[in-house]
């Protein structure tokens, strides 16, 4: 399934298209009930067509466009995960879209980068009263963007400063770097400096490959018999090693009784996995339609030339890794890039050097 963050982005865009000024997003995980619940409500015009029409891939409320609402994708994801999609009227007066999925039927962690998605929406739509509530694995986070904007961020035209604060509050509240439904190990990619046989954590302690494999074995012992556990295990393995070396993939293949080709195929399919050591700073360039037509490709070429690496590679000093992405949800700010989740808007090739210079020294 697509990242949950992309489904939520679709729903928020639908609300904005329906002239909503208030959007409330709720994401709740109930391990006891084996449920993941997503609710998006707004005060817009609502959805005044039957559900089977609203979920048609080509139904749209935007005149002259047949782009769809994205509800068919969410409905398909929900049904594949043993759940369903509900469309109704919100207590706010507009539309309500709710879906419930069974966690044990979800093949990979669906959370995506919620903090990045929500902060991008805030930055792109400063007039929107966005209310975000999330409860995952006993952790909870509530952010009322309108209330924050009334504080020390300069009101409605707060721009990136408010988006950064929203991003940081969500990450602090949920206590996870990538906001997944599964906790990652304490040694994450930003804290690792891998060599061929050992790694040095930010704390300065050397960690041998043997110790890293022991940590992986602990994860495998807990998750090997869980349905759909391959993706979460790979995520945690990447958190332990900083990337996914062949020795780890072979260990996972053997422990989970899966062909090595299947494990390696999953890793190569999803862009958030890496089989090479990653740098301290992850640079992502958006090449979605809006960013591409507004110069995203030229920005990418400028970064490649500046860092002297290609997409998917890491600089020799292990300071930067370069990747591309499909969409950050900030099309109004195109072209955009992110560095460690920080969004940079309307980037031009001549600005690339100044942006990267702030990250030029290892943290």
C-alpha positions in Angstrom: 0.0 0.0 0.0 1.0 3.6 -0.4 2.4 5.4 2.6 -0.4 6.6 4.9 1.0 10.1 4.6 0.1 10.2 0.9 -3.4 9.0 1.6 -3.8 11.8 4.2 -2.4 14.3 1.7 -5.0 13.3 -0.8 -7.8 13.8 1.7 -6.5 17.2 2.9 -6.2 18.4 -0.7 -9.8 17.3 -1.3 -10.9 19.3 1.7 -9.1 22.4 0.5 -10.6 21.9 -2.9 -14.1 21.9 -1.2 -13.3 25.3 0.3 -12.7 24.0 3.8 -11.1 26.3 6.3 -10.8 23.7 9.0 -9.4 20.2 8.6 -9.1 17.7 11.5 -6.8 14.7 11.0 -6.9 11.8 13.4 -4.7 8.7 13.2 -5.1 6.1 15.9 -3.5 2.7 16.4 -5.1 0.2 18.7 -2.9 -2.9 19.1 -5.4 -4.6 21.4 -8.1 -4.4 18.7 -5.5 -4.9 15.9 -6.8 -1.7 14.3 -5.4 1.3 12.5 -8.0 4.1 12.2 -7.8 7.2 10.1 -10.4 10.0 10.2 -10.3 13.2 8.2 -13.0 15.8 8.8 -13.6 19.3 7.4 -16.1 22.2 7.2 -16.2 22.4 3.5 -18.9 21.7 1.0 -19.0 18.0 1.8 -19.3 15.1 -0.6 -22.8 15.2 -2.0 -22.6 12.1 -4.2 -23.1 8.4 -3.3 -20.0 6.6 -2.0 -19.7 4.5 -5.1 -19.5 7.7 -7.2 -17.0 9.4 -4.8 -14.7 6.4 -4.9 -14.7 6.2 -8.7 -11.1 6.8 -9.8 -12.2 9.4 -12.3 -14.8 11.3 -10.2 -13.6 14.8 -9.4 -15.0 18.0 -7.9 -12.6 20.2 -9.8 -14.1 21.6 -13.0 -12.3 20.6 -16.2 -10.1 18.1 -14.4 -10.5 14.3 -14.1 -7.9 13.7 -11.4 -10.0 11.8 -9.0 -10.2 12.2 -5.2 -7.8 9.4 -4.4 -10.6 7.6 -2.4 -10.4 4.6 -4.6 -6.8 4.1 -3.6 -7.6 4.4 0.1 -10.6 2.1 -0.2 -8.5 -0.5 -1.9 -5.8 -0.3 0.7 -8.4 -0.6 3.5 -10.1 -3.6 1.9 -6.8 -5.4 1.3 -6.1 -4.9 5.0 -9.4 -6.4 6.1 -11.1 -3.0 6.7 -13.4 -0.6 5.0 -13.9 3.0 3.9 -16.7 5.1 5.3 -17.8 8.4 3.8 -20.2 10.7 5.7 -21.0 14.1 7.1 -18.6 15.6 9.6 -19.5 17.3 12.9 -17.7 20.3 11.5 -20.4 20.5 8.8 -18.4 19.2 5.8 -17.1 15.8 4.8 -16.0 12.9 6.9 -13.8 10.1 5.5 -12.9 7.3 7.9 -11.1 4.0 7.3 -10.2 1.1 9.7 -7.5 -1.4 8.8 -6.3 -4.5 10.6 -2.7 -4.0 11.6 -1.8 -7.6 11.2 -2.9 -7.5 7.5 -0.8 -4.5 6.6 2.3 -5.7 4.7 4.5 -2.8 5.6 4.4 0.1 8.1 1.9 2.6 6.6 2.8 5.7 8.5 5.3 7.2 6.1 6.7 10.6 7.1 3.6 12.1 8.7 5.5 15.0 10.2 6.9 16.0 6.8 3.4 15.8 5.2 1.6 17.8 7.8 4.3 20.5 8.0 4.4 20.8 4.2 0.6 21.3 4.1 1.0 24.0 6.8 3.7 25.7 4.8 1.7 25.6 1.5 -1.7 26.6 3.1 -1.0 29.1 5.9 -4.7 30.1 6.0 -5.8 26.6 6.8 -6.9 25.7 10.4 -5.3 22.3 10.5 -5.8 20.1 13.6 -3.7 16.9 13.9 -4.1 14.2 16.5 -2.2 10.9 16.5 -1.9 8.0 18.9 0.6 5.2 18.0 2.0 2.5 20.2 0.9 4.2 23.4 2.4 7.6 22.2 0.2 10.5 21.4 0.6 13.9 19.8 -1.9 16.7 19.3 -1.1 19.8 17.3 -3.6 22.7 16.6 -1.8 24.7 14.0 -4.1 27.7 14.3 -3.3 28.0 18.0 0.4 27.8 17.3 0.1 30.5 14.6 -1.4 32.9 17.2 1.7 32.5 19.3 5.2 33.4 18.5 5.2 32.6 14.8 3.9 35.8 13.4 0.3 35.0 12.6 -1.1 33.6 9.4 2.0 34.4 7.2 4.4 32.5 9.5 5.7 30.4 6.6 8.5 27.9 7.2 9.0 28.8 10.9 5.6 27.4 11.8 6.0 24.4 9.5 9.2 23.6 11.3 7.6 23.8 14.7 4.7 21.6 13.7 7.2 19.1 12.3 9.3 19.1 15.5 6.3 18.8 17.8 4.9 15.8 15.9 8.3 14.1 16.0 8.8 14.9 19.7 5.3 13.7 20.6 5.6 10.4 18.8 9.2 9.9 19.7 10.2 8.4 16.3 12.5 9.6 13.5 10.4 8.2 10.7 7.0 7.9 12.5 6.4 4.2 11.8 4.0 1.9 13.7 7.0 0.0 15.0 9.8 1.3 17.2 13.2 1.4 15.6 16.5 0.6 17.4 18.4 3.4 19.1 21.2 3.5 16.5 19.7 5.2 13.5 21.2 6.2 10.2 22.1 9.7 11.4 24.0 8.3 14.4 26.0 5.8 12.4 29.4 6.0 10.6 29.7 2.5 9.2 33.0 0.9 8.1 33.3 -2.5 6.6 33.4 -4.4 9.9 32.3 -1.9 12.6 30.3 1.2 13.4 30.8 4.2 15.6 27.6 5.6 17.3 27.2 9.2 18.1 28.0 8.4 21.7 31.5 7.4 20.5 31.3 3.7 21.4 32.5 1.3 18.8 30.0 -1.3 17.8 31.2 -4.5 16.1 29.4 -6.3 13.4 28.9 -9.2 15.8 27.1 -6.9 18.2 24.9 -5.4 15.4 23.9 -8.9 14.3 23.1 -9.8 17.9 20.6 -6.9 18.0 19.2 -8.0 14.7 18.7 -11.5 16.1 16.7 -10.0 19.0 14.4 -8.3 16.5 14.0 -11.5 14.4 13.2 -13.5 17.5 10.3 -11.2 18.3 8.9 -10.7 14.8 9.7 -13.8 12.8 6.2 -15.4 13.3 4.2 -12.2 12.9 2.1 -11.9 9.7 3.4 -9.2 7.3 6.5 -8.6 9.5 9.1 -8.4 6.7 8.9 -4.7 6.1 9.1 -3.7 9.8 12.0 -6.1 10.3 13.9 -4.5 7.4 13.1 -1.1 8.8 14.5 -2.0 12.2 17.5 -3.7 10.6 18.3 -0.5 8.7 17.9 1.4 12.0 20.5 -0.9 13.6 23.1 -1.0 10.8 22.4 2.4 9.2 21.7 0.6 5.9 21.0 -3.0 4.8 24.2 -4.9 4.2 24.1 -8.3 2.5 25.0 -10.1 5.8 21.8 -8.7 7.4 19.6 -9.6 4.4 20.9 -13.2 4.5 20.2 -13.3 8.2 16.7 -12.1 7.7 16.0 -14.5 4.9 17.1 -17.5 6.9 15.3 -16.5 10.1 12.0 -15.6 8.4 12.2 -18.7 6.1 11.9 -16.5 3.0 13.9 -16.8 -0.2 16.8 -14.3 -0.4 15.5 -13.1 -3.7 12.2 -12.1 -2.1 13.9 -10.2 0.7 16.3 -8.5 -1.7 13.4 -7.7 -4.1 11.5 -5.9 -1.4 14.5 -3.8 -0.5 15.1 -2.8 -4.1 11.5 -1.9 -4.7 11.0 0.6 -1.8 13.0 3.8 -2.0 13.4 4.2 1.7 15.6 1.2 2.0 19.3 1.4 1.1 21.9 -1.3 0.6 24.7 1.2 0.9 25.9 3.2 4.0 24.0 6.5 4.2 25.4 9.9 5.1 24.7 11.9 8.2 22.4 14.1 6.1 19.8 12.8 3.7 19.1 15.1 0.8 15.9 14.4 -1.2 14.9 16.2 -4.4 11.2 16.2 -5.4 10.6 15.2 -9.0 6.9 15.2 -8.8 5.0 16.8 -11.7 4.9 20.3 -10.2 8.5 20.3 -9.1 9.8 18.8 -12.3 8.1 21.3 -14.6 9.3 24.2 -12.4 13.0 23.2 -12.5 13.4 20.2 -10.1 15.6 18.4 -12.6 18.0 21.4 -12.9 18.1 21.6 -9.1 19.0 17.9 -8.9 21.8 18.3 -11.4 23.2 21.2 -9.5 23.2 19.1 -6.3 24.8 16.2 -8.0 27.5 18.5 -9.4 28.1 20.2 -6.0 28.3 16.9 -4.0 30.0 15.0 -6.9 27.7 12.0 -6.4 24.7 10.5 -8.3 21.3 9.6 -7.0 21.5 6.8 -4.4 25.1 7.5 -3.6 26.9 8.9 -0.5 29.7 11.4 -0.4 33.2 10.1 0.4 33.1 11.8 3.8 29.8 10.2 4.6 28.2 13.6 5.1 25.5 13.5 2.4 23.3 10.9 0.7 21.3 12.0 -2.3 17.8 10.6 -3.2 14.8 11.7 -5.2 11.2 11.6 -4.2 7.8 11.6 -5.9 6.0 14.3 -3.9 6.4 16.1 -0.6 2.9 17.5 -0.7 4.2 21.1 -1.2 3.4 21.6 -4.8 2.7 25.3 -4.3 6.3 25.7 -3.2 7.9 23.9 -6.2 10.6 23.1 -6.8 11.3 21.8 -3.3 14.0 19.7 -1.6 14.3 18.4 1.9 17.4 17.8 4.1 16.8 15.6 7.1 13.1 16.4 6.7 13.6 20.2 6.6 11.7 21.6 3.6 13.4 24.2 1.3 10.9 25.9 -1.0 11.3 27.4 -4.5 14.9 26.2 -4.8 17.0 27.5 -7.7 20.3 25.9 -8.8 22.2 29.0 -7.7 21.0 28.5 -4.1 22.1 24.9 -3.8 25.6 25.8 -2.5 24.3 28.0 0.2 21.8 25.5 1.4 24.2 22.6 1.5 26.9 24.7 3.2 24.8 24.7 6.4 25.2 20.9 6.6 28.8 20.7 5.4 30.3 19.8 8.7 29.4 16.5 10.4 26.9 16.9 13.2 
